[in-house]
Amino acid sequence: IPMFVGLVPLILLRWRMNVLTMGDDEAKTMGVNTNQIRFIVIICSTLVTAASVSVSGMIGWVGLVIPHLSRKLVGNNYNHLMPASILFGAIFLLLVDNVSRNLLTTEIPLGILTAFIGAPFFIYLITREDETS
């Protein structure tokens, strides 16, 4: 239920989040209350994150890596980016879970494998951003 309570407002507000990417002045010109939208998005994102961590454990690398990959595949429009990030995140976790259960006789925690995959990718993102600046 907490996941649903957090995701529904985020999905309903996705066009306003698109407007926020244009800047505060442009968003205010279009009638968007930027402070209110930011507050709602932060609260809902926190609720979704807390619900995810309570069920799955510490898998923070998924939240850092998958949205960047999704953005490369579907673009910056939140109408497409949010569902794609959810779908790709679920697929990624299923693949990592399958590897963790079948790689060795003992199960490797998901957090360790996602960090093993996510950390190099995140370092790549940071160094790539430095090159473009």
PyRosetta script that sets phi, psi and omega in degrees:
from pyrosetta import init, pose_from_sequence

init()
pose = pose_from_sequence("IPMFVGLVPLILLRWRMNVLTMGDDEAKTMGVNTNQIRFIVIICSTLVTAASVSVSGMIGWVGLVIPHLSRKLVGNNYNHLMPASILFGAIFLLLVDNVSRNLLTTEIPLGILTAFIGAPFFIYLITREDETS")
pose.set_psi(1, -43.5)
pose.set_omega(1, 178.8)
pose.set_phi(2, -60.5)
pose.set_psi(2, -35.9)
pose.set_omega(2, 178.2)
pose.set_phi(3, -62.7)
pose.set_psi(3, -44.5)
pose.set_omega(3, 179.4)
pose.set_phi(4, -63.5)
pose.set_psi(4, -44.0)
pose.set_omega(4, -179.7)
pose.set_phi(5, -62.9)
pose.set_psi(5, -33.7)
pose.set_omega(5, 179.0)
pose.set_phi(6, -82.3)
pose.set_psi(6, -35.5)
pose.set_omega(6, -176.5)
pose.set_phi(7, -76.1)
pose.set_psi(7, -37.3)
pose.set_omega(7, -176.8)
pose.set_phi(8, -58.6)
pose.set_psi(8, -50.5)
pose.set_omega(8, 178.0)
pose.set_phi(9, -62.6)
pose.set_psi(9, -36.1)
pose.set_omega(9, 178.9)
pose.set_phi(10, -63.6)
pose.set_psi(10, -41.3)
pose.set_omega(10, 178.5)
pose.set_phi(11, -67.2)
pose.set_psi(11, -40.2)
pose.set_omega(11, 179.7)
pose.set_phi(12, -69.3)
pose.set_psi(12, -27.9)
pose.set_omega(12, -177.7)
pose.set_phi(13, -95.5)
pose.set_psi(13, 8.6)
pose.set_omega(13, -173.2)
pose.set_phi(14, -62.6)
pose.set_psi(14, -33.1)
pose.set_omega(14, 178.7)
pose.set_phi(15, -70.0)
pose.set_psi(15, -33.5)
pose.set_omega(15, 176.8)
pose.set_phi(16, -69.6)
pose.set_psi(16, -33.8)
pose.set_omega(16, 175.9)
pose.set_phi(17, -66.3)
pose.set_psi(17, -35.2)
pose.set_omega(17, 174.1)
pose.set_phi(18, -61.3)
pose.set_psi(18, -42.1)
pose.set_omega(18, -179.7)
pose.set_phi(19, -65.7)
pose.set_psi(19, -36.4)
pose.set_omega(19, 178.8)
pose.set_phi(20, -61.8)
pose.set_psi(20, -27.7)
pose.set_omega(20, 179.8)
pose.set_phi(21, -69.0)
pose.set_psi(21, -15.7)
pose.set_omega(21, 178.5)
pose.set_phi(22, -82.1)
pose.set_psi(22, -12.7)
pose.set_omega(22, -178.6)
pose.set_phi(23, 113.2)
pose.set_psi(23, 158.6)
pose.set_omega(23, -176.4)
pose.set_phi(24, -63.3)
pose.set_psi(24, -44.6)
pose.set_omega(24, -177.2)
pose.set_phi(25, -62.0)
pose.set_psi(25, -45.6)
pose.set_omega(25, 179.6)
pose.set_phi(26, -64.4)
pose.set_psi(26, -41.5)
pose.set_omega(26, -179.8)
pose.set_phi(27, -64.6)
pose.set_psi(27, -42.7)
pose.set_omega(27, 178.7)
pose.set_phi(28, -65.0)
pose.set_psi(28, -36.5)
pose.set_omega(28, 177.0)
pose.set_phi(29, -62.3)
pose.set_psi(29, -32.6)
pose.set_omega(29, -179.7)
pose.set_phi(30, -86.8)
pose.set_psi(30, 5.2)
pose.set_omega(30, 175.2)
pose.set_phi(31, 88.1)
pose.set_psi(31, 17.1)
pose.set_omega(31, -179.6)
pose.set_phi(32, -95.8)
pose.set_psi(32, 127.1)
pose.set_omega(32, 175.1)
pose.set_phi(33, -79.9)
pose.set_psi(33, 97.5)
pose.set_omega(33, -171.0)
pose.set_phi(34, -63.2)
pose.set_psi(34, -41.8)
pose.set_omega(34, -179.4)
pose.set_phi(35, -65.0)
pose.set_psi(35, -42.5)
pose.set_omega(35, -179.9)
pose.set_phi(36, -65.6)
pose.set_psi(36, -44.2)
pose.set_omega(36, -179.4)
pose.set_phi(37, -64.4)
pose.set_psi(37, -44.0)
pose.set_omega(37, 178.1)
pose.set_phi(38, -60.0)
pose.set_psi(38, -43.2)
pose.set_omega(38, -179.9)
pose.set_phi(39, -62.1)
pose.set_psi(39, -46.3)
pose.set_omega(39, -179.5)
pose.set_phi(40, -63.6)
pose.set_psi(40, -43.2)
pose.set_omega(40, -179.5)
pose.set_phi(41, -63.7)
pose.set_psi(41, -41.7)
pose.set_omega(41, 179.2)
pose.set_phi(42, -65.3)
pose.set_psi(42, -44.0)
pose.set_omega(42, 179.3)
pose.set_phi(43, -62.8)
pose.set_psi(43, -47.5)
pose.set_omega(43, -178.7)
pose.set_phi(44, -65.9)
pose.set_psi(44, -40.1)
pose.set_omega(44, 178.0)
pose.set_phi(45, -64.6)
pose.set_psi(45, -39.2)
pose.set_omega(45, 177.5)
pose.set_phi(46, -64.0)
pose.set_psi(46, -41.5)
pose.set_omega(46, 178.9)
pose.set_phi(47, -63.6)
pose.set_psi(47, -44.6)
pose.set_omega(47, 179.1)
pose.set_phi(48, -64.5)
pose.set_psi(48, -42.0)
pose.set_omega(48, 179.3)
pose.set_phi(49, -63.5)
pose.set_psi(49, -45.2)
pose.set_omega(49, 179.6)
pose.set_phi(50, -62.3)
pose.set_psi(50, -41.9)
pose.set_omega(50, 178.9)
pose.set_phi(51, -64.9)
pose.set_psi(51, -40.6)
pose.set_omega(51, 179.4)
pose.set_phi(52, -65.2)
pose.set_psi(52, -45.8)
pose.set_omega(52, -178.8)
pose.set_phi(53, -66.5)
pose.set_psi(53, -36.4)
pose.set_omega(53, -179.9)
pose.set_phi(54, -66.0)
pose.set_psi(54, -27.5)
pose.set_omega(54, 179.9)
pose.set_phi(55, -92.4)
pose.set_psi(55, -44.0)
pose.set_omega(55, -169.4)
pose.set_phi(56, -102.5)
pose.set_psi(56, -17.4)
pose.set_omega(56, -175.2)
pose.set_phi(57, 92.0)
pose.set_psi(57, -169.5)
pose.set_omega(57, -176.8)
pose.set_phi(58, -78.2)
pose.set_psi(58, 98.3)
pose.set_omega(58, 178.2)
pose.set_phi(59, -126.1)
pose.set_psi(59, 43.6)
pose.set_omega(59, -174.1)
pose.set_phi(60, -60.6)
pose.set_psi(60, -26.4)
pose.set_omega(60, -179.5)
pose.set_phi(61, -63.9)
pose.set_psi(61, -28.4)
pose.set_omega(61, 177.9)
pose.set_phi(62, -62.7)
pose.set_psi(62, -42.4)
pose.set_omega(62, 179.4)
pose.set_phi(63, -69.5)
pose.set_psi(63, -21.4)
pose.set_omega(63, 178.1)
pose.set_phi(64, -88.8)
pose.set_psi(64, -36.7)
pose.set_omega(64, -172.0)
pose.set_phi(65, -90.8)
pose.set_psi(65, -48.4)
pose.set_omega(65, -171.7)
pose.set_phi(66, -61.6)
pose.set_psi(66, -43.9)
pose.set_omega(66, 178.4)
pose.set_phi(67, -60.3)
pose.set_psi(67, -33.9)
pose.set_omega(67, 177.8)
pose.set_phi(68, -67.5)
pose.set_psi(68, -42.6)
pose.set_omega(68, 177.4)
pose.set_phi(69, -65.9)
pose.set_psi(69, -40.9)
pose.set_omega(69, 179.1)
pose.set_phi(70, -62.8)
pose.set_psi(70, -41.0)
pose.set_omega(70, 179.4)
pose.set_phi(71, -61.8)
pose.set_psi(71, -37.7)
pose.set_omega(71, 177.5)
pose.set_phi(72, -65.3)
pose.set_psi(72, -33.7)
pose.set_omega(72, -176.3)
pose.set_phi(73, -84.7)
pose.set_psi(73, -38.2)
pose.set_omega(73, -172.9)
pose.set_phi(74, -115.8)
pose.set_psi(74, -6.9)
pose.set_omega(74, 179.1)
pose.set_phi(75, 95.4)
pose.set_psi(75, -172.9)
pose.set_omega(75, -173.2)
pose.set_phi(76, -91.5)
pose.set_psi(76, -5.4)
pose.set_omega(76, -177.5)
pose.set_phi(77, -72.4)
pose.set_psi(77, 119.4)
pose.set_omega(77, -177.1)
pose.set_phi(78, -65.4)
pose.set_psi(78, -19.8)
pose.set_omega(78, 175.4)
pose.set_phi(79, -61.5)
pose.set_psi(79, -32.2)
pose.set_omega(79, 179.0)
pose.set_phi(80, -102.3)
pose.set_psi(80, -32.6)
pose.set_omega(80, -173.7)
pose.set_phi(81, -68.3)
pose.set_psi(81, -42.7)
pose.set_omega(81, -178.1)
pose.set_phi(82, -63.5)
pose.set_psi(82, -51.3)
pose.set_omega(82, 178.1)
pose.set_phi(83, -62.9)
pose.set_psi(83, -37.0)
pose.set_omega(83, 179.3)
pose.set_phi(84, -65.2)
pose.set_psi(84, -41.5)
pose.set_omega(84, 178.9)
pose.set_phi(85, -63.8)
pose.set_psi(85, -40.4)
pose.set_omega(85, 178.2)
pose.set_phi(86, -63.3)
pose.set_psi(86, -47.5)
pose.set_omega(86, -178.6)
pose.set_phi(87, -65.6)
pose.set_psi(87, -48.1)
pose.set_omega(87, -179.1)
pose.set_phi(88, -66.3)
pose.set_psi(88, -35.4)
pose.set_omega(88, 176.7)
pose.set_phi(89, -63.8)
pose.set_psi(89, -42.3)
pose.set_omega(89, 178.5)
pose.set_phi(90, -65.1)
pose.set_psi(90, -44.0)
pose.set_omega(90, 179.0)
pose.set_phi(91, -63.0)
pose.set_psi(91, -44.0)
pose.set_omega(91, 179.3)
pose.set_phi(92, -59.8)
pose.set_psi(92, -46.0)
pose.set_omega(92, -179.3)
pose.set_phi(93, -66.3)
pose.set_psi(93, -36.9)
pose.set_omega(93, 176.7)
pose.set_phi(94, -63.5)
pose.set_psi(94, -42.2)
pose.set_omega(94, 178.2)
pose.set_phi(95, -64.6)
pose.set_psi(95, -45.8)
pose.set_omega(95, -179.8)
pose.set_phi(96, -64.8)
pose.set_psi(96, -39.6)
pose.set_omega(96, 178.2)
pose.set_phi(97, -63.8)
pose.set_psi(97, -41.3)
pose.set_omega(97, 178.3)
pose.set_phi(98, -62.8)
pose.set_psi(98, -43.3)
pose.set_omega(98, 177.5)
pose.set_phi(99, -63.6)
pose.set_psi(99, -42.9)
pose.set_omega(99, -177.1)
pose.set_phi(100, -65.5)
pose.set_psi(100, -31.5)
pose.set_omega(100, -179.6)
pose.set_phi(101, -80.9)
pose.set_psi(101, -27.0)
pose.set_omega(101, -172.9)
pose.set_phi(102, -108.1)
pose.set_psi(102, -9.8)
pose.set_omega(102, -176.4)
pose.set_phi(103, -70.1)
pose.set_psi(103, -47.6)
pose.set_omega(103, -179.7)
pose.set_phi(104, -128.3)
pose.set_psi(104, 173.6)
pose.set_omega(104, 178.3)
pose.set_phi(105, -71.3)
pose.set_psi(105, -28.0)
pose.set_omega(105, 175.1)
pose.set_phi(106, -98.3)
pose.set_psi(106, 144.4)
pose.set_omega(106, -178.4)
pose.set_phi(107, -77.3)
pose.set_psi(107, 130.9)
pose.set_omega(107, 177.8)
pose.set_phi(108, -88.8)
pose.set_psi(108, 131.6)
pose.set_omega(108, 179.0)
pose.set_phi(109, -59.0)
pose.set_psi(109, 141.2)
pose.set_omega(109, -178.8)
pose.set_phi(110, -58.6)
pose.set_psi(110, -38.3)
pose.set_omega(110, -178.8)
pose.set_phi(111, -59.2)
pose.set_psi(111, -36.7)
pose.set_omega(111, 179.6)
pose.set_phi(112, -68.9)
pose.set_psi(112, -45.7)
pose.set_omega(112, -179.5)
pose.set_phi(113, -67.9)
pose.set_psi(113, -40.0)
pose.set_omega(113, 179.2)
pose.set_phi(114, -66.7)
pose.set_psi(114, -34.9)
pose.set_omega(114, 176.2)
pose.set_phi(115, -68.1)
pose.set_psi(115, -38.4)
pose.set_omega(115, 179.1)
pose.set_phi(116, -62.6)
pose.set_psi(116, -36.8)
pose.set_omega(116, 178.3)
pose.set_phi(117, -83.8)
pose.set_psi(117, -41.3)
pose.set_omega(117, -172.3)
pose.set_phi(118, -75.2)
pose.set_psi(118, -35.9)
pose.set_omega(118, -176.2)
pose.set_phi(119, -61.6)
pose.set_psi(119, -48.8)
pose.set_omega(119, 177.9)
pose.set_phi(120, -62.3)
pose.set_psi(120, -38.1)
pose.set_omega(120, 179.0)
pose.set_phi(121, -65.1)
pose.set_psi(121, -40.5)
pose.set_omega(121, 179.5)
pose.set_phi(122, -66.4)
pose.set_psi(122, -39.1)
pose.set_omega(122, 175.8)
pose.set_phi(123, -62.2)
pose.set_psi(123, -40.7)
pose.set_omega(123, 176.2)
pose.set_phi(124, -59.9)
pose.set_psi(124, -44.5)
pose.set_omega(124, 179.6)
pose.set_phi(125, -61.5)
pose.set_psi(125, -41.7)
pose.set_omega(125, -179.2)
pose.set_phi(126, -65.9)
pose.set_psi(126, -45.3)
pose.set_omega(126, -179.0)
pose.set_phi(127, -69.2)
pose.set_psi(127, -33.4)
pose.set_omega(127, 177.8)
pose.set_phi(128, -67.2)
pose.set_psi(128, -39.1)
pose.set_omega(128, 177.7)
pose.set_phi(129, -64.0)
pose.set_psi(129, -37.6)
pose.set_omega(129, 178.2)
pose.set_phi(130, -65.3)
pose.set_psi(130, -36.0)
pose.set_omega(130, -179.8)
pose.set_phi(131, -69.0)
pose.set_psi(131, -33.5)
pose.set_omega(131, -177.8)
pose.set_phi(132, -80.7)
pose.set_psi(132, -16.1)
pose.set_omega(132, -179.0)
pose.set_phi(133, -76.8)
pose.dump_pdb("model.pdb")
